[in-house]
């Protein structure tokens, strides 16, 4: 027999009565996690492994006290990671949670108003690196589980928590977690300020390389006709790269003018030129940036950040961009015969978009809970990238939700407001009590 969903008012009153006694321990847990200096890098350092292991162990301690089993291991790439299950749940549908304990580097500690690793509590906030992004989300989830237990309320499903330490560098933690066990739906912990993010854009990094002909700069005058036969003066690869730059600017103008997605601002689908490296090649397929301007450069690399909508196909996007760039290059005497080279998923960064039906039971339960606390909460899209696509590509629907405002992430004086932590904890507890999933077979991860 299916237990009926609890009314929001009744559930809220029971949870409100219990949270005040538990909240100081939540703040202490957040401070403990902030004190772990979990600055990640693509290749884990010994210091990072030690600090992230300390953070994972602290989370495991909290979950074990709630009756969870905590499986901790190190991924093939060297990142500590944990999968924790509710021992009492038994077989049945499972809600997952993914929260990351790794953080970005500190820009300059002297610019911070408080020690970034101290977790100072002041002005109604917990200050420190990772408070908002996203140690606060992990603490809110643990707090929600503790709150349900204190109020004598059982979650509507089983629970599976994936606690990772490589989100900032797109490592292999989540892949390995999913290989060991999948939830039926998932909450990704990111600072959403009580909105429920049911979608996110795709993100792709691209490098375009342009070749030229190197020679001494004293020969530059011979190249001034910029036409066949002027090769004795070299072919300036940086000059030729401007043809590509202008072509992509025109693509961006067209895409941001003509394409729309209802949950993201008009024009969000930008193509940002984030790096230009040009110079004389070293002979090892590398650019010698120290060669100086005394040579005509024979290599130029452009690196782009591309945002695209869930309604767009990455395959079609790639084909269109390459075709339009090559079309522009075909009008240049040099590039027509020496076309640029494209490297997609540069340094492994390819983050597909994600989208979940707002009527999905988890999305609906979480939005109802958030609106009970903040009536203006909406179901919308994240303006960034998260680990949600790691789940949706496996057929696992999900949402992004957590305490704090994303504007605080990655910056100087990062903090998490205590009110936000408290309200998010309540919302998560209410949603876990009422989210009744339906059995839906999921495909293999692709």
VEXDREN-2710 file (C-alpha; in Angstrom, 1 decimal):
% VEXDREN-2710
k/r/px/py/pz
1/UNK/0.0/0.0/0.0
2/UNK/1.4/3.4/-1.0
3/UNK/1.7/5.9/1.8
4/UNK/0.0/9.2/0.8
5/UNK/2.1/12.3/0.5
6/UNK/2.2/14.4/3.6
7/UNK/0.7/17.9/3.4
8/UNK/3.2/20.7/3.1
9/UNK/2.0/22.5/6.1
10/UNK/2.0/19.5/8.4
11/UNK/5.4/18.4/7.2
12/UNK/6.9/21.9/7.5
13/UNK/5.6/22.3/11.1
14/UNK/7.2/19.0/12.2
15/UNK/10.5/19.9/10.6
16/UNK/10.5/23.5/11.9
17/UNK/10.1/22.1/15.4
18/UNK/13.2/20.0/15.1
19/UNK/15.7/22.0/13.1
20/UNK/16.8/24.6/15.7
21/UNK/18.4/21.9/17.9
22/UNK/20.2/20.4/15.0
23/UNK/21.4/23.5/13.2
24/UNK/24.5/24.3/15.3
25/UNK/25.9/20.9/14.4
26/UNK/25.4/21.7/10.7
27/UNK/27.3/24.9/11.0
28/UNK/30.1/23.0/12.8
29/UNK/30.2/20.4/10.0
30/UNK/30.5/23.1/7.4
31/UNK/33.3/24.7/9.2
32/UNK/35.1/21.4/9.5
33/UNK/34.8/20.9/5.8
34/UNK/36.0/24.4/4.9
35/UNK/39.1/23.8/7.0
36/UNK/40.0/20.9/4.6
37/UNK/42.1/22.6/1.9
38/UNK/40.7/20.6/-1.0
39/UNK/42.0/22.7/-3.9
40/UNK/41.8/20.2/-6.8
41/UNK/44.0/19.9/-9.9
42/UNK/43.8/17.6/-12.9
43/UNK/46.5/15.5/-11.4
44/UNK/46.0/15.1/-7.7
45/UNK/48.8/16.3/-5.5
46/UNK/49.8/14.5/-2.2
47/UNK/48.5/17.5/-0.2
48/UNK/45.2/17.4/-2.1
49/UNK/44.7/13.7/-1.5
50/UNK/45.4/14.1/2.2
51/UNK/43.0/17.0/2.6
52/UNK/40.2/15.6/0.4
53/UNK/40.5/12.3/2.2
54/UNK/40.1/14.1/5.5
55/UNK/37.0/15.9/4.2
56/UNK/35.5/12.6/2.8
57/UNK/36.1/10.9/6.1
58/UNK/34.3/13.7/8.0
59/UNK/31.3/13.3/5.7
60/UNK/31.4/9.5/6.1
61/UNK/31.4/9.9/9.8
62/UNK/28.2/12.0/9.7
63/UNK/26.5/9.6/7.3
64/UNK/27.4/6.4/9.3
65/UNK/25.9/8.0/12.4
66/UNK/22.6/8.1/10.3
67/UNK/22.7/4.4/9.4
68/UNK/24.4/4.7/6.0
69/UNK/27.1/2.5/4.7
70/UNK/30.0/4.5/3.2
71/UNK/32.2/2.9/0.5
72/UNK/35.3/5.0/0.1
73/UNK/37.9/4.4/-2.6
74/UNK/40.4/6.2/-4.8
75/UNK/39.6/6.5/-8.5
76/UNK/42.0/5.5/-11.3
77/UNK/43.1/9.1/-11.6
78/UNK/43.8/9.3/-7.9
79/UNK/40.8/11.2/-6.5
80/UNK/39.2/10.1/-3.2
81/UNK/35.5/9.4/-3.6
82/UNK/32.6/8.0/-1.6
83/UNK/29.2/6.3/-2.3
84/UNK/26.9/6.1/0.7
85/UNK/23.6/4.1/1.0
86/UNK/20.9/4.1/3.5
87/UNK/21.1/0.6/5.0
88/UNK/17.5/0.6/6.2
89/UNK/16.0/1.4/2.8
90/UNK/16.0/-2.1/1.3
91/UNK/15.1/-2.7/-2.4
92/UNK/13.1/-0.1/-4.3
93/UNK/13.5/3.2/-6.0
94/UNK/16.4/5.4/-5.0
95/UNK/17.0/9.2/-5.0
96/UNK/20.6/10.1/-5.5
97/UNK/22.6/13.1/-4.4
98/UNK/25.9/14.3/-5.9
99/UNK/28.0/16.9/-4.0
100/UNK/31.6/17.9/-4.5
101/UNK/34.1/18.7/-1.8
102/UNK/36.9/20.1/-4.1
103/UNK/37.3/23.8/-4.5
104/UNK/39.1/26.3/-6.8
105/UNK/42.3/28.0/-5.7
106/UNK/42.5/31.1/-3.5
107/UNK/43.3/34.1/-5.6
108/UNK/45.1/36.2/-2.9
109/UNK/44.5/35.5/0.8
110/UNK/45.4/39.1/1.7
111/UNK/42.3/40.3/-0.2
112/UNK/39.9/38.2/2.0
113/UNK/38.2/39.7/4.9
114/UNK/38.4/36.4/6.8
115/UNK/40.8/33.5/6.6
116/UNK/39.5/31.5/3.7
117/UNK/40.2/28.2/5.5
118/UNK/38.8/29.1/8.9
119/UNK/35.0/29.0/8.3
120/UNK/34.5/32.2/10.3
121/UNK/30.9/32.8/11.4
122/UNK/30.1/36.5/11.2
123/UNK/27.3/38.7/10.0
124/UNK/24.9/35.8/9.6
125/UNK/27.3/34.0/7.2
126/UNK/29.9/31.2/7.2
127/UNK/32.9/32.6/5.4
128/UNK/35.5/30.5/3.5
129/UNK/36.5/28.8/0.3
130/UNK/33.9/26.1/-0.6
131/UNK/31.2/27.4/1.8
132/UNK/28.9/28.1/-1.2
133/UNK/30.5/25.9/-3.9
134/UNK/29.7/23.3/-2.7
135/UNK/30.5/22.1/0.8
136/UNK/27.3/23.9/1.9
137/UNK/25.2/21.7/-0.4
138/UNK/26.7/18.5/1.1
139/UNK/26.1/19.8/4.6
140/UNK/22.5/20.8/3.7
141/UNK/21.8/17.2/2.4
142/UNK/23.2/15.6/5.5
143/UNK/21.3/18.1/7.6
144/UNK/18.1/17.1/5.8
145/UNK/18.6/13.5/6.5
146/UNK/19.3/14.2/10.2
147/UNK/16.3/16.4/10.3
148/UNK/14.0/13.8/9.0
149/UNK/15.2/11.3/11.5
150/UNK/14.8/13.8/14.4
151/UNK/11.2/14.5/13.3
152/UNK/10.4/10.8/12.9
153/UNK/9.8/11.0/9.2
154/UNK/11.0/8.3/6.7
155/UNK/12.2/9.4/3.2
156/UNK/9.8/8.3/0.5
157/UNK/12.6/6.3/-1.3
158/UNK/16.0/4.8/-0.7
159/UNK/19.0/7.2/-0.8
160/UNK/22.4/7.0/-2.5
161/UNK/24.9/9.8/-2.0
162/UNK/27.9/10.3/-4.4
163/UNK/30.5/12.5/-2.7
164/UNK/33.2/13.5/-5.2
165/UNK/36.4/15.5/-5.1
166/UNK/37.0/16.4/-8.8
167/UNK/34.1/18.4/-10.1
168/UNK/36.1/21.5/-10.7
169/UNK/38.5/19.6/-13.0
170/UNK/35.9/17.2/-14.6
171/UNK/37.6/14.1/-13.3
172/UNK/36.4/10.5/-13.1
173/UNK/34.8/10.3/-9.7
174/UNK/31.2/10.4/-10.9
175/UNK/31.8/7.9/-13.7
176/UNK/33.2/5.4/-11.2
177/UNK/30.3/6.1/-8.8
178/UNK/27.8/5.3/-11.5
179/UNK/29.6/2.2/-12.4
180/UNK/29.1/0.9/-8.8
181/UNK/25.4/1.9/-8.6
182/UNK/22.8/4.2/-10.0
183/UNK/19.9/6.1/-8.5
184/UNK/16.6/6.5/-10.2
185/UNK/16.7/10.3/-10.0
186/UNK/19.3/12.6/-8.7
187/UNK/19.9/16.0/-7.0
188/UNK/23.1/17.8/-7.9
189/UNK/24.3/20.0/-5.1
190/UNK/25.1/23.5/-6.5
191/UNK/24.1/27.0/-5.2
192/UNK/20.7/27.6/-6.7
193/UNK/19.3/30.1/-4.1
194/UNK/16.1/28.1/-3.6
195/UNK/15.3/27.9/-7.3
196/UNK/15.1/24.4/-8.8
197/UNK/17.4/24.1/-11.8
198/UNK/15.8/21.5/-14.2
199/UNK/18.2/22.1/-17.1
200/UNK/21.6/23.4/-18.0
201/UNK/23.3/24.4/-21.3
202/UNK/26.0/22.3/-23.0
203/UNK/29.6/23.5/-22.8
204/UNK/32.3/22.7/-25.3
205/UNK/36.0/23.8/-25.5
206/UNK/37.5/24.1/-29.0
207/UNK/40.9/24.9/-30.4
208/UNK/41.5/26.1/-33.9
209/UNK/45.0/26.0/-35.2
210/UNK/46.3/28.1/-38.2
211/UNK/49.6/27.5/-40.0
212/UNK/51.8/30.0/-41.8
213/UNK/55.3/30.2/-43.1
214/UNK/58.1/31.4/-40.7
215/UNK/60.9/33.7/-41.8
216/UNK/62.9/36.5/-40.3
217/UNK/60.9/39.7/-39.8
218/UNK/63.2/41.6/-42.1
219/UNK/61.5/39.8/-44.9
220/UNK/58.1/41.0/-44.0
221/UNK/58.1/43.5/-46.8
222/UNK/58.1/40.8/-49.4
223/UNK/54.8/39.5/-48.0
224/UNK/52.9/42.8/-48.4
225/UNK/51.0/41.8/-51.5
226/UNK/49.4/39.0/-49.4
227/UNK/48.9/37.0/-52.5
228/UNK/50.3/33.8/-54.2
229/UNK/54.0/34.3/-54.9
230/UNK/54.6/36.4/-51.8
231/UNK/55.7/33.4/-49.6
232/UNK/59.3/34.7/-49.6
233/UNK/58.1/37.2/-47.0
234/UNK/56.5/34.5/-44.9
235/UNK/52.9/33.9/-44.2
236/UNK/51.9/35.4/-40.8
237/UNK/49.7/32.8/-39.1
238/UNK/48.4/35.3/-36.6
239/UNK/47.2/37.6/-39.4
240/UNK/45.5/34.6/-41.1
241/UNK/43.9/33.6/-37.8
242/UNK/42.0/36.9/-37.9
243/UNK/40.0/35.4/-40.8
244/UNK/38.8/32.6/-38.5
245/UNK/38.2/35.1/-35.6
246/UNK/35.9/37.2/-37.8
247/UNK/34.1/34.1/-39.2
248/UNK/33.3/32.9/-35.6
249/UNK/32.2/36.4/-34.6
250/UNK/29.6/36.2/-37.4
251/UNK/28.5/32.8/-36.3
252/UNK/28.0/34.0/-32.8
253/UNK/26.0/37.0/-34.0
254/UNK/23.7/34.7/-35.9
255/UNK/23.3/32.1/-33.2
256/UNK/22.6/34.5/-30.4
257/UNK/20.2/36.4/-32.7
258/UNK/18.2/33.5/-34.1
259/UNK/18.3/30.7/-31.4
260/UNK/16.3/30.7/-28.1
261/UNK/15.7/28.4/-25.2
262/UNK/12.9/29.3/-22.8
263/UNK/14.8/28.8/-19.6
264/UNK/18.0/30.7/-20.4
265/UNK/18.5/34.4/-21.2
266/UNK/18.4/35.4/-24.9
267/UNK/21.9/35.4/-26.3
268/UNK/23.3/33.0/-23.7
269/UNK/24.7/30.7/-26.4
270/UNK/27.9/32.6/-26.8
271/UNK/31.3/31.7/-28.4
272/UNK/34.0/33.2/-26.3
273/UNK/37.6/33.6/-27.6
274/UNK/39.4/32.9/-24.4
275/UNK/43.0/32.5/-25.5
276/UNK/45.3/33.3/-28.4
277/UNK/48.8/31.8/-28.7
278/UNK/50.9/32.6/-31.7
279/UNK/54.5/32.6/-32.7
280/UNK/57.2/30.6/-34.4
281/UNK/56.8/26.8/-34.0
282/UNK/59.5/24.9/-32.1
283/UNK/59.7/22.0/-34.5
284/UNK/57.9/19.7/-32.0
285/UNK/54.4/20.8/-33.1
286/UNK/54.5/23.5/-30.3
287/UNK/54.5/27.3/-30.4
288/UNK/57.6/28.9/-29.0
289/UNK/56.0/31.9/-27.3
290/UNK/59.5/33.1/-26.3
291/UNK/60.7/33.5/-29.9
292/UNK/59.6/37.2/-29.9
293/UNK/58.4/39.4/-32.7
294/UNK/61.7/39.1/-34.7
295/UNK/60.2/36.3/-36.7
296/UNK/57.1/36.0/-38.9
297/UNK/55.0/33.4/-37.0
298/UNK/54.0/30.2/-38.6
299/UNK/51.5/29.0/-36.0
300/UNK/48.5/30.5/-34.2
301/UNK/46.1/28.7/-31.9
302/UNK/42.7/30.1/-30.9
303/UNK/40.8/28.6/-28.0
304/UNK/37.0/29.0/-27.6
305/UNK/34.4/28.4/-24.9
306/UNK/31.0/27.5/-26.5
307/UNK/27.7/27.5/-24.7
308/UNK/24.8/25.8/-26.5
309/UNK/21.2/25.0/-25.7
310/UNK/19.6/21.7/-24.7
311/UNK/17.6/22.0/-27.9
312/UNK/20.8/22.0/-30.0
313/UNK/22.7/18.9/-31.3
314/UNK/26.4/19.0/-30.7
315/UNK/27.0/17.1/-33.9
316/UNK/25.1/19.7/-35.9
317/UNK/26.8/22.6/-34.1
318/UNK/30.2/21.2/-34.9
319/UNK/29.3/20.6/-38.5
320/UNK/27.9/24.1/-39.0
321/UNK/30.8/25.9/-37.3
322/UNK/33.4/24.0/-39.2
323/UNK/31.6/24.5/-42.5
324/UNK/31.2/28.2/-42.0
325/UNK/34.8/28.8/-40.9
326/UNK/36.1/26.8/-43.9
327/UNK/33.8/28.7/-46.2
328/UNK/35.4/32.0/-45.0
329/UNK/38.9/30.5/-45.3
330/UNK/38.2/29.4/-48.9
331/UNK/38.1/33.1/-49.8
332/UNK/41.7/33.5/-48.6
333/UNK/44.5/32.5/-51.0
334/UNK/46.5/30.9/-48.3
335/UNK/43.9/29.3/-46.1
336/UNK/42.1/27.9/-49.1
337/UNK/45.0/25.5/-49.5
338/UNK/46.1/25.4/-45.9
339/UNK/42.8/25.1/-43.9
340/UNK/42.8/25.4/-40.1
341/UNK/42.6/22.3/-37.8
342/UNK/39.8/21.8/-35.3
343/UNK/40.2/20.1/-31.9
344/UNK/36.9/19.6/-30.1
345/UNK/36.6/18.7/-26.4
346/UNK/39.8/20.5/-25.8
347/UNK/41.6/19.0/-22.8
348/UNK/38.7/16.7/-22.3
349/UNK/36.1/19.5/-21.7
350/UNK/32.9/18.5/-23.3
351/UNK/29.8/18.9/-21.1
352/UNK/26.6/17.9/-22.7
353/UNK/23.4/19.8/-21.9
354/UNK/20.7/18.4/-19.6
355/UNK/17.0/18.8/-19.2
356/UNK/14.4/17.2/-16.9
357/UNK/10.6/17.4/-17.2
358/UNK/9.4/19.9/-14.5
359/UNK/6.6/17.4/-13.9
360/UNK/9.0/14.7/-12.8
361/UNK/8.1/13.7/-9.2
362/UNK/11.5/14.8/-7.8
363/UNK/11.5/18.1/-9.6
364/UNK/7.8/18.7/-8.6
365/UNK/8.4/17.8/-4.9
366/UNK/11.5/19.9/-4.6
367/UNK/9.8/22.9/-6.2
368/UNK/6.8/22.6/-4.0
369/UNK/9.1/22.4/-1.0
370/UNK/11.1/25.4/-2.1
371/UNK/8.0/27.5/-2.8
372/UNK/6.6/26.7/0.7
373/UNK/9.7/28.5/2.0
374/UNK/10.2/31.1/-0.7
375/UNK/7.1/31.6/-2.9
376/UNK/9.1/33.2/-5.6
377/UNK/11.2/30.0/-6.3
378/UNK/10.9/28.8/-9.9
379/UNK/11.9/25.8/-12.0
380/UNK/14.5/27.2/-14.4
381/UNK/18.0/26.5/-15.9
382/UNK/21.4/26.7/-14.4
383/UNK/23.5/29.3/-16.2
384/UNK/26.6/27.2/-16.1
385/UNK/27.8/23.5/-16.0
386/UNK/27.3/20.8/-13.4
387/UNK/27.6/17.1/-13.1
388/UNK/23.9/16.6/-14.0
389/UNK/24.7/15.5/-17.6
390/UNK/26.8/12.6/-16.2
391/UNK/23.4/11.2/-14.9
392/UNK/21.0/12.3/-17.7
393/UNK/23.2/10.6/-20.3
394/UNK/22.5/7.4/-18.4
395/UNK/18.8/8.0/-18.6
396/UNK/18.7/9.3/-14.9
397/UNK/16.6/12.5/-14.6
398/UNK/17.6/15.0/-12.1
399/UNK/17.7/18.6/-10.8
400/UNK/20.3/21.0/-9.5
401/UNK/19.6/22.4/-6.0
402/UNK/21.6/23.8/-3.1
403/UNK/22.1/26.6/-0.6
404/UNK/23.7/29.9/-1.5
405/UNK/23.9/32.1/-4.6
406/UNK/26.1/31.1/-7.5
407/UNK/27.4/34.7/-7.6
408/UNK/29.4/33.8/-4.5
409/UNK/31.2/30.9/-6.1
410/UNK/34.9/31.1/-7.0
411/UNK/35.3/34.6/-5.7
412/UNK/37.1/36.5/-3.0
413/UNK/35.2/36.4/0.3
414/UNK/33.1/33.4/-0.6
415/UNK/30.4/32.8/2.0
416/UNK/27.2/31.0/2.7
417/UNK/24.3/32.8/4.5
418/UNK/23.1/30.8/7.5
419/UNK/19.5/31.5/6.5
420/UNK/20.1/29.9/3.1
421/UNK/21.6/26.8/4.7
422/UNK/18.7/26.5/7.0
423/UNK/16.0/27.0/4.4
424/UNK/17.7/24.6/1.9
425/UNK/17.9/22.0/4.6
426/UNK/14.2/22.3/5.2
427/UNK/13.4/22.1/1.5
428/UNK/15.5/19.1/0.9
429/UNK/13.9/17.3/3.9
430/UNK/10.4/18.1/2.7
431/UNK/11.2/16.9/-0.8
432/UNK/12.8/13.7/0.3
433/UNK/9.7/12.9/2.4
434/UNK/7.3/13.5/-0.5
435/UNK/9.1/12.6/-3.8
436/UNK/7.5/9.4/-5.0
437/UNK/9.4/8.1/-8.1
438/UNK/8.0/5.9/-10.8
439/UNK/9.8/2.8/-12.2
440/UNK/11.4/3.8/-15.5
441/UNK/14.1/1.6/-17.1
442/UNK/17.3/3.5/-17.8
443/UNK/19.7/2.9/-20.7
444/UNK/23.4/2.3/-20.5
445/UNK/25.5/5.4/-20.1
446/UNK/26.6/6.8/-23.5
END
